């Protein structure tokens, strides 16, 4: 009796594994989780104190639907200074990051419109495209091309029905980073074919090699780019559910219209915490990035000791996406590792057709757990035939 559109919406593979881990731990199992895309660092204390102060000041009522003016202004300033995006506060809507993606797709994609997406990529992209009535067109990312979304591959996927190109750099689950030439080439295609670019830049700060480039910073691209970003990964604020969307007037007005008819506004006192995150000390961010870099290097060493796993060195985010030499679907291998080794990973099939034959490992956990967990995986894989 449910709406037909719900048939287009699969359960989140990452959330499903996370829920299973919680259940097993509740039953007393010693599970090491490499499944969650969440920094294991505490939210910096200055950010927490800002929220506490807002609560004590009884800042607990409705705010303007697009967000408190101070935070919108701070996001615009950050976008101009750090990303080169020529935006002002009126081009910003404050909202949970995942909901920003939801609203962007619902407001811009009609039934039957094609949306070019990377494959592998975060499963939520395809799920939301389908829910909006769109048709995902996969661009297969290849190891020999550093898992970048190359303009020539995007060009091959464009048809007269194409409405949007969706990008994510650094990538979840690959850790790959688009180069300037990739951003420029895809931008050229967007202008030539009158397309919208939806750019998920959530991991922009977590880059170890290379540099982040925002599509909206290029000439003629602000008018056709929706930039999604947020606080979850950069400031270890996943549970706060706060982010933003930047877009030109014609698009941001429609997105805010959806916000007014859905959640109304982002949580009031959390917006105050977001303002402190952007304008307060940034030392904790740099410390976290350096720790992720050290863990990335450690994981590359540990991975080389496991003959059945093969992975290139990621340049950003906090994920490894190894290919495995085992005759088993990724869903089955995931359950095998959970039951046999008590290690939780995410099946590659969650991230698109090209993800099959891989598993995603998040190294957003302690070095001690990384060593123990990879040792357990090595032992469990050693019992299987290639």
WOBELMO-V555337 format. One record per pair of residues at least 24 apart in sequence whose ideal C-beta (glycine too) atoms are under 6 Angstrom apart, sorted by the first residue. I is the first residue (numbers start at 1). GAP is how many residues later the second one is. D is the distance in whole Angstrom. If there is no record, write none. Layout:
# WOBELMO-V555337
<<I;GAP;D> <I;GAP;D>>
This chain:
# WOBELMO-V555337
<<8;122;4> <8;123;5> <9;118;6> <9;122;5> <10;117;6> <13;110;6> <13;337;3> <14;332;5> <17;327;6> <17;329;6> <21;323;5> <30;312;6> <31;311;5> <31;313;6> <32;311;5> <32;337;5> <32;341;4> <33;311;4> <34;311;5> <34;327;4> <34;328;5> <34;339;6> <35;309;4> <35;310;6> <35;311;5> <36;326;6> <37;325;6> <38;200;5> <38;326;6> <39;197;4> <39;325;5> <40;324;5> <40;325;5> <41;195;4> <41;247;5> <43;193;5> <43;194;5> <44;240;4> <46;230;6> <46;234;5> <47;226;5> <47;229;5> <47;230;5> <50;222;5> <50;223;5> <50;226;4> <51;218;5> <51;222;4> <54;215;4> <54;218;4> <55;214;5> <59;209;5> <59;210;5> <60;208;6> <63;202;5> <63;205;5> <65;191;6> <65;194;5> <65;195;5> <65;200;5> <66;27;5> <66;190;5> <67;27;3> <68;203;5> <70;205;6> <71;200;5> <71;203;6> <71;204;5> <74;201;6> <74;204;5> <74;205;6> <75;169;5> <78;200;6> <79;167;6> <83;131;4> <83;134;6> <84;133;3> <85;129;6> <85;131;4> <85;132;5> <86;136;5> <87;159;5> <91;155;6> <91;161;5> <92;152;6> <92;154;6> <93;152;5> <93;159;6> <93;162;5> <93;163;5> <94;150;5> <94;172;5> <94;177;6> <95;164;6> <95;171;5> <96;145;4> <96;147;6> <97;133;3> <97;146;3> <100;128;5> <100;143;6> <100;145;4> <101;27;6> <101;127;6> <102;26;6> <103;152;5> <103;155;5> <104;94;6> <104;122;5> <105;27;4> <106;26;5> <107;147;4> <107;148;5> <107;151;6> <108;88;6> <109;25;4> <109;54;6> <113;50;4> <114;47;5> <114;48;5> <115;49;5> <115;51;6> <116;38;6> <116;41;5> <116;49;5> <117;49;5> <118;31;5> <119;233;4> <119;235;4> <120;53;6> <120;231;4> <120;232;5> <120;234;5> <120;235;4> <121;47;6> <121;231;6> <122;50;5> <123;227;5> <123;228;6> <125;41;6> <140;214;5> <143;169;6> <146;30;6> <147;27;4> <147;29;4> <148;28;6> <148;30;6> <148;34;5> <151;34;3> <151;35;5> <154;32;6> <154;35;6> <155;34;6> <158;35;6> <164;32;5> <164;34;6> <165;30;6> <165;32;5> <166;32;5> <167;32;5> <168;32;4> <170;33;4> <170;146;3> <170;147;4> <172;145;6> <173;146;5> <173;148;5> <173;178;5> <173;187;4> <174;147;5> <175;139;2> <175;141;5> <175;142;5> <175;144;5> <177;30;6> <177;33;4> <177;138;4> <177;139;5> <180;33;5> <183;30;4> <183;32;6> <187;28;6> <187;31;5> <187;34;5> <190;34;6> <191;29;6> <196;28;5> <197;28;5> <198;28;5> <199;28;5> <200;28;5> <201;28;5> <202;28;6> <202;31;6> <203;30;6> <203;113;6> <203;114;5> <205;29;5> <206;83;6> <206;110;5> <206;111;6> <207;109;4> <208;85;5> <208;107;6> <209;106;4> <210;105;5> <222;26;6> <223;25;5> <231;43;6> <231;46;6> <234;51;6> <235;42;5> <240;30;5> <242;24;6> <242;28;5> <242;32;5> <292;26;5> <295;68;5> <299;64;5> <302;72;4> <306;72;5> <308;73;5> <318;45;5> <318;46;5> <319;41;6> <319;43;6> <320;41;4> <321;37;5> <321;39;5> <323;34;6> <323;35;5> <325;61;4> <326;58;5> <330;26;6> <330;29;6> <337;43;6> <340;40;5> <341;35;4> <341;36;6> <341;39;4> <343;30;5> <343;33;5> <343;34;6>>
